[in-house]
Each structure stands twice: as structure tokens, then as C-alpha cells.
């Protein structure tokens, strides 16, 4: 383990739950910000994925494939 000496300073019974708790809080914060700052995620989670798929289908078509 690279940081094996860290456990001489911090007990594993304190450090591991603290680390896992920090990861959980950070993950929750990121997901909350994604839900609050985008419109398509809320629509997707509410089952409106077909509406967003049809909207993207009206974009300009891709370049044609050259035939050999």
C-alpha cells in the first residue's frame, strides 16, 4: 500500500468511515448539481426520453458515405 504509514497517524476505524462518508457526500453533491443544472436529465428520469430523441433526430443529417 502506498500510504501505509498513514494508518500510524489515523486509526482505520476512523479513517475508513470518514473516507467513505466523504465519497458519498461528494457523489450526492455532484448528482444534485447535475439534476439542478440540466433539463434533459430530469426529462429522462421522468420518462420523456422519446421527446429528446426525436428532437435530436431533426438535426442536420450526417455526410453521405462514399460508395466504392
Backbone as numpy.savetxt, mean C-alpha at the origin, in Angstrom:
# Nx Ny Nz CAx CAy CAz Cx Cy Cz
22.99 -12.35 13.13 22.14 -11.19 13.13 23.04 -9.95 13.13
22.72 -8.99 12.32 23.56 -7.79 12.18 23.54 -6.96 13.47
22.37 -6.76 14.04 22.24 -5.91 15.21 22.04 -6.74 16.47
22.80 -7.78 16.62 22.67 -8.68 17.76 23.00 -8.02 19.08
23.93 -7.05 19.07 24.32 -6.38 20.31 23.24 -5.42 20.81
22.26 -5.10 19.96 21.18 -4.21 20.38 20.42 -4.82 21.55
20.31 -6.15 21.58 19.54 -6.81 22.62 20.27 -6.79 23.96
21.52 -6.33 23.98 22.22 -6.12 25.25 21.73 -4.82 25.91
21.16 -3.92 25.10 20.67 -2.64 25.60 19.15 -2.67 25.79
18.44 -3.27 24.85 16.97 -3.33 24.88 16.56 -4.79 25.05
15.71 -5.05 26.03 15.23 -6.42 26.22 14.36 -6.83 25.05
14.47 -8.07 24.58 13.60 -8.52 23.49 12.12 -8.48 23.86
11.81 -8.65 25.13 10.40 -8.60 25.55 9.82 -7.20 25.44
10.67 -6.19 25.32 10.22 -4.82 25.11 10.41 -4.40 23.65
11.55 -4.75 23.08 11.91 -4.28 21.74 11.05 -4.88 20.63
10.77 -6.16 20.71 10.00 -6.82 19.65 8.56 -6.30 19.59
7.83 -6.24 20.72 6.48 -5.65 20.63 6.49 -4.18 20.23
7.51 -3.45 20.65 7.60 -2.04 20.26 7.81 -1.91 18.76
8.68 -2.74 18.20 8.93 -2.73 16.75 7.69 -3.13 15.97
7.03 -4.21 16.40 5.82 -4.65 15.70 4.70 -3.64 15.82
4.59 -2.99 16.97 3.58 -1.95 17.15 3.85 -0.75 16.25
5.12 -0.37 16.13 5.47 0.75 15.25 5.16 0.42 13.79
5.42 -0.83 13.39 5.08 -1.25 12.02 3.58 -1.21 11.79
2.81 -1.66 12.76 1.35 -1.66 12.62 0.81 -0.23 12.55
1.31 0.65 13.39 0.85 2.05 13.37 1.22 2.72 12.06
2.45 2.47 11.58 2.88 3.05 10.31 2.05 2.55 9.14
1.77 1.26 9.13 0.95 0.68 8.06 -0.46 1.25 8.08
-1.03 1.36 9.26 -2.38 1.93 9.39 -2.40 3.38 8.90
-1.36 4.14 9.24 -1.30 5.54 8.82 -1.19 5.66 7.30
-0.38 4.82 6.68 -0.23 4.86 5.22 -1.55 4.50 4.55
-2.21 3.46 5.01 -3.47 3.06 4.39 -4.56 4.11 4.61
-4.56 4.75 5.75 -5.53 5.82 6.00 -5.31 6.99 5.05
-4.05 7.37 4.85 -3.75 8.47 3.93 -4.12 8.12 2.49
-3.91 6.87 2.09 -4.29 6.46 0.74 -5.81 6.55 0.58
-6.55 6.11 1.57 -8.01 6.18 1.47 -8.52 7.62 1.48
-7.86 8.49 2.23 -8.31 9.88 2.33 -7.90 10.74 1.14
-6.83 10.39 0.46 -6.29 11.26 -0.58 -6.48 10.75 -2.00
-7.19 9.64 -2.18 -7.48 9.16 -3.52 -8.98 8.94 -3.66
-9.45 8.98 -4.88 -10.88 8.73 -5.10 -11.12 7.32 -5.61
-10.17 6.78 -6.36 -10.40 5.49 -6.99 -10.35 4.34 -5.99
-9.60 4.47 -4.89 -9.54 3.37 -3.92 -10.90 3.21 -3.24
-11.51 4.32 -2.85 -12.83 4.25 -2.23 -13.85 3.64 -3.19
-13.79 4.06 -4.45 -14.71 3.52 -5.44 -14.48 2.03 -5.65
-13.23 1.61 -5.68 -12.91 0.19 -5.86 -13.41 -0.63 -4.68
-13.19 -0.14 -3.48 -13.61 -0.88 -2.29 -15.14 -0.91 -2.15
-15.83 0.05 -2.75 -17.29 0.06 -2.71 -17.90 -0.74 -3.85
-17.09 -1.33 -4.70 -17.59 -2.17 -5.78 -17.83 -1.44 -7.08
-17.27 -0.26 -7.24 -17.45 0.51 -8.47 -16.26 0.38 -9.40
-15.62 -0.77 -9.41 -14.44 -0.97 -10.25 -14.81 -0.96 -11.73
-16.01 -1.38 -12.09 -16.42 -1.41 -13.50 -16.51 0.01 -14.06
-16.94 0.97 -13.26 -17.05 2.34 -13.73 -15.67 2.92 -14.01
-14.69 2.61 -13.18 -13.36 3.13 -13.42 -12.70 2.41 -14.58
-13.02 1.14 -14.81 -12.44 0.40 -15.93 -13.00 0.92 -17.25
-14.28 1.26 -17.30 -14.84 1.77 -18.54 -14.34 3.19 -18.82
-14.05 3.95 -17.79 -13.52 5.29 -17.99 -12.12 5.23 -18.58
-11.34 4.25 -18.14 -10.00 4.15 -18.69 -10.02 3.54 -20.09
-11.10 2.87 -20.46 -11.22 2.30 -21.80 -11.47 3.35 -22.86
-11.90 4.55 -22.47 -12.17 5.59 -23.44 -10.91 6.39 -23.78
-9.78 5.98 -23.24 -8.52 6.67 -23.55 -8.11 6.35 -24.98
-7.13 7.08 -25.47 -6.65 6.89 -26.83 -6.11 5.47 -26.99
-6.40 4.83 -28.12 -5.92 3.47 -28.31 -4.41 3.43 -28.46
-3.83 2.29 -28.18 -2.39 2.13 -28.31 -2.00 2.08 -29.79
-0.75 2.28 -30.05 -0.25 2.24 -31.42 -0.47 0.86 -32.01
-0.84 0.75 -33.28 -1.06 -0.57 -33.90 0.23 -1.36 -33.98
0.09 -2.66 -33.91 1.24 -3.56 -33.99 1.58 -3.76 -35.47
2.84 -3.62 -35.78 3.29 -3.79 -37.18 3.25 -5.27 -37.54
2.69 -5.58 -38.72 2.63 -6.96 -39.18 3.84 -7.27 -40.02
4.34 -8.47 -39.90 5.53 -8.87 -40.68 5.13 -9.73 -41.84
